[in-house]
Amino acid sequence: MRHYHRKDWQEYRKEVIELDGGVCVRCKRGPLQGAVLQVHHNEYLPGKLPWEYPYELCETLCKGCHAGEHGIVRPFSGWECIGCDDLGELIGECELCGNAIRYVFFVQHEKWPSLEVGETCCDHLTDTTEASDHMDSLRRFQSRRQRFIHSKRWKPGGNGVSQIHQKGANLSIEPIGQSYRLLVNNTQGKRRFPSINEAKSFAFELFENGKLDAFLENQKRKR
């Protein structure tokens, strides 16, 4: 570290900062915004003194971004969302803000351990709307599912059967002892559901994921 007090380094440092416009290349803050600017070496060349590097191998970073680059503090940028999980209830905790969460987003960074965070913190770390877009899509899906489950198009049949016609298919849900089963065009499904609404929810998912279309197409081929 003794080299960084040399006049050669101070002049080189000043030139790099000027080339970068006098601001941190990551967060775009400068001295007017309270940032302490430093020069970061993107790679290290054996035998080279800090001021002997080509300018393109160095960049201006504020003290916070520089620390994040070296893994001293959590990086503010460069995070990537790699997945999401539904815990079913508000039993999770965002590792960034501490709020209770149901939907956990997993974010990773090449220089920091992965984190489990909520929707807002995921968007903040990744600088995207990926998490909120995912949640908006999920909310629309859940809203459509609820409308399907409680639709007035479900008609009662004999012996506690509920029926609906949709997308060219006749769906029936009939009680079997303490459970329910789904029939599509009189073809019985193997699954059993503890409630009629769970059977309706499964039927809705068959429409959404295209499996019902594939089933109906297969039925046509067999005729």
Secondary structure, DSSP 8 states (H G I E B T S, - for coil): -GGGGSHHHHHHHHHHHHHTTTS-TTT---GGGT--EEEEESS--TT--GGGS-GGGEEEEEHHHHHHHTTSS--SS--EEEEEEE-SSS-EE-TTT--EESEEEEEEETTEEEEEE-HHHHHHHHTSSHHHHHHHHHHHHHHHHHHHHT-TT-EE-GGG-EEEEETTEEEEEEEETTEEEEEETTEE-S--BSSHHHHHHHHHHHHHTSHHHHHHHHHHHH-
